[in-house]
Amino acid sequence: MKPIQTFKEASRKDTLRSGFHGYLHISYQELVDKLGLPHDCSQEGEWKSGDDKVRVEWAFKSTNKKRPCVLTIYDYKEYHRPVREVNQWHVGLKGDAHQVDVLFKEKGLYPDAFEIRKKYR
């Protein structure tokens, strides 16, 4: 039996009003292997960064209506290195913070690679 998927890709509109939640320490290639290719925020289109501070972004939303959550993983002001060399990613969140662990387990990301901003501890 196929496991129930609790997250699906989010739209740009879904990510509005999400805020910084913490850091994820992982390589670009590991993220691509586990999450697929990110949205290119440097090109014109729905995912274009309004201030050019983000070049790539992954975005997911929970399918749990009782515990809604939108989670984003993105490079932020990492201009000093190519995207493929970034190994510290910002994690954005809107909604239930406990759902972060659910997504990370579902996608095979390691919880010890995640550093929550102190405000949430």
C-alpha positions, 0 to 999 in steps of 0.5 A, a space after each residue: 500500500 502506498 503511504 498517504 502523502 501529507 504534503 503537495 506542491 504549493 503555489 506562489 500564492 500559497 506562500 504569501 505571508 510565510 515567515 522565516 522559521 529556521 535553517 536547513 543544513 544540507 547540500 543543493 544536490 541532496 535537496 534536489 534528490 529528495 524534493 525535485 528541482 526547485 522553482 527558479 526565482 531569477 526568471 520572469 514568471 510566477 516564482 520571480 523574486 520581487 527583490 532578487 534576494 532569492 534565486 531558488 525555492 521549494 514550496 509545499 503545503 499540507 493536505 491536513 485541513 485541521 493542521 494547515 501549513 505552508 513550508 518553503 526552503 530557499 536560498 536567501 542573500 547567498 550571492 557570494 556562491 553559486 546555488 549548487 554550492 549553497 549548504 545553508 537554506 532558509 526555511 519559511 513557514 506559515 501555519 502549524 510548526 509541528 508539520 515541519 517534522 512531518 514534511 521532513 520525515 515524508 521527504 527523507 530529510 534529516 531532523 538534525 540538519 534543521 536549526 529552528 530559530 530560537 523564538 520557536 523553541 
